[in-house]
Amino acid sequence: MEKKTLSRDGTSIAYERTGRGPAVVLVSGAMSTGATIAPLAAELSDRLDVTVYDRRGRGESGDTAPYAVEREIEDLAALIETVGGEASLYGMSSGGALVLRAAASGLPVRRVAVYEVPYAMDDAAVRAAAAYTERLTEALGQGRRGDAVEAFLRHTGLGEEMIRGARQSPMWTGMESVAPSLAYDDAAMGDSRVPESELASVTAPLLALAGGASDAWWHEAARAIAGAAPHGTYGTVEGQTHMVEPGVLAPVLMEFLTG
């Protein structure tokens, strides 16, 4: 990350900015940094002024205790101020939950887009999310970063054999290094349900997307997000799953964000 800005609490937030056009800030999900979402920025930069950043506690950004979702909203406020005082926001997965809460908080947001925010759509999913929060909190509280990462991977549906393989991979050290930030994403998800009352206050146009090849509940969640916002729209990205390809997603986002 080439540049840094200071958040309200003094935390240094590392970011990169590219392209020309209406400003948009891209927000990554769990276990990721600005570099993870940079390929999407490259696809959008022809017609948009795109900022990617390392969320607090990751990459080159700082971190200040105690954590609160409000501090991450202040990080976005600082970035929006840096890029001109108004911007659209795009959030991937649990980063989308942060984006929705930021938009609901009254930040100067022009348009809002999210992709597959993992809200719980039935009681069983709510219970599973609560159990994950408990396991994650315990592991991080005891300094067991590897177990925290395992809890996350298990919660996302990864099989035991694949988790064992991940532990042996060269990427594991990097995953453990950002493990504390898993609690930040979990906090942004709230009680795991679609935050309908908050979304009712989002006045900006909102696009909630799911992949055409993703399971039905992703689409239920996207429809629920769109339905709870005054100017919400639900859409699909054909042929995609949660691991969406930047080159396929970009045209869908470009059409919405330049509107």
N, C-alpha and C positions, 0 to 999 in steps of 0.2 A: 504494500500500500504506500502510495507516494505522499499523501497529505494527511493532516490531522486537524481535528476540531475539538474544542472542549465542550463537554456537556455541562449542564447546570451545576452538577455536584463536583465539577473539576476533573471528571474522568476523561482521558484522552481517547478519542474515537478515530481510528484509522480508516481512510476511505480513498477511493479512486473515482475520477469523473471523466467521462468520455462522451463524444458526440455533440450534436447540436439539435435544438428543437425544444419542445416542451420538456420540463424537468420531471424525471421520475427517479425515485429511490427504490432499489431492489433489496428485499429483506430475506435472508436465507433462513432455513429451518434448523432443526436439531442436528448436532454433530457436524456442523458446517461453518465455513467462514465466507468472507467476501469472495475469495478465490473460487469457491464452489459455484457461485452464481455468475461469475465473470463471463463465462461463455454466452450466457443469455444477454448480458450487457453488450457484448460485441455484436450480436445479431440485431439489437435494437438501436445501436448508435448512429445508424444512417439518418434516422429521422427524429431521434430523441436525445436529450441531454441526460445521460444515464449515470447514476451514482451507485456504486456498490461499496459496502463497508463491512468491517469486522465488528460483529455485535460485541458488547462488553463481555470480558472474560474469555475472549477468543483471539487468535491471531495476534495482530500488533496493537489491538486496543487494550486499554487498561481495564481495571475493575475496582470498584469501591464498595466495601461492605457498609451496611447490610443491603442485600439486593431487594429491589421491589420492581414490579412491572412498570410503575410510574417512572423509574429511572430510565428504563429503555425507551419509554415514550419521550422523555426529555432528550435522549440521544437522537431520536428522529427529529425532534423539534430543532435541535442544533444543526443537523444536516440540512433540513429544509431551509433554515435561515441562511446557511452557507451557499446554497444553490439559487438563492434569489427570493426567498420568503414565501414561496408557494410551490408545491410539487405534487405529482401523483405518487401513489405508493403501490408496490406490488409485493406480495408475500407468498412464499412457498411453504406449504405444510404448516408446522406450528409457527413459522414466521408469519403466516397469514393471520393467525390468531392475534399476534402482536399488532399487525397492521390494522386489523378491524378495531382493536381497542384504541389504537392511536387515532384513527379516524373518528371514533365515537367521542374521544376526549376533546375534540374541537380544534385540532391542529389545522393549519391552512392547507387542506388537501383538495386537489382539483378532481382527481378520479382515484378509485380504489379497485385493485384487482387482486384476487387470491386464487391459488391453485391447491385443491385437495387439502383443506384444513381438516385434521383428523378428529372432528367432534364425534362424540358418542351418540348413536341414533336409537339405542334401546337400553333397557335397564341392565342387561348383561354387560354391555360395553361400558356403561357408567361404573359398574362394580369392578370391571377389569382395570379401568383407569385409576380408580381409587386404590386398588391393590398395587398397581405399578408405582403410584406416588409413595406409598408406604415403603415398598422395597427400595426405591431410589433414595428416599430420605435417610433410611437406615444405613445403606451402603455408603453414601457420601458423608454421613455423620461420623462413620467409623473410618473414613479415609480409604475405603476400598473402591478405588476408582474403576478397576477392572470389573468388579461385580456390578457397579452402576451401569457401565456400558453394556454388560450382559443383560441386565434387567431391561434396558431400553431395546436392545435387539430382539429379546424375547417378546416384549410388548408389541413390537412391530410385526411379529409373526414369523421371524426367522427361526428355522429349525435348529435343534441342538447340535447336529453335525456341522452345520454352517457356522454356528457360533464358536464351536471348538476350532474350526478352521480359521476364523477371523482372529482368534486369540494367538494363533501361530503366525499370522501374516505381518509383514513389515509395517502395515498401517496401524497396528494395534497401539503402539506408543503414542501416535498422534491422536487416536481416539481417546485414550486415557487422559491426554493433556487437556482436552476440552470437556471431559466428563462433568466437572462441576456446573457447567452451563446447561446440562440437561435439566437441572432444577429450575433454571430460568424459563426454558421452553414449557416445562410442566406448569409453572406458575402462570404463564401467558394463556394456557389452555383453560384456566379457571376450574370450574367443576366438571369440565369435559363436555358440557352441553352447549348447544348453539346459544350465544348470549343475546337472545331476542330483544330484551329491553334496551341493551346498549346499541344494538344495530338499528333500532328505531330512530336513534338520534343522528345517524350518519346521513347527512344531507347531500353528499357528493354522489354522482353516479357510481354504481358498484357492479363489478362483474365477478361472479363466483364460478370457477371452472373445475371440471373433472375430466379425467382421461377417458376416451371412448372405450378403451380396453380394461378399465378399472372395474372393481367390484361395485355392485349396485349401491352399497351404503355410502360410497364416496359421492355418488350423484345425489342421494338423499340429503347428505350434508350440504352440498353446494346449493341445492334447491332451497333448503331451509334458510341458509344464509341470505340468498337472493330475496326470498319471500319476506324476511324480517326487515329488510332495508327499504326505505321509501322509494328509492330509485335503483332497485336491484335487478340484475339480469343473470340468469343461469345459462352456462354454455358448456359445450364439450370440445375437447381437443382430440380429433379423430385418431384412432389407432394407438393412443398413448396410455401408459400406466402411471404410477406414482413417480417413476423415474423418467420424467418427461424430457424429450429431446428439445434442446434450445431452438433448433432450426424449425421445428414444427410448432412450438408454442409461440415463437416470436411474431409471426404474422397475425395471430389472433390478438395478442396483446397490443401490437402496433395499431391495428384498426381501432381498438377501443381507446387507447391512450392518446391518440392524435385526434380523436373526435371532438 
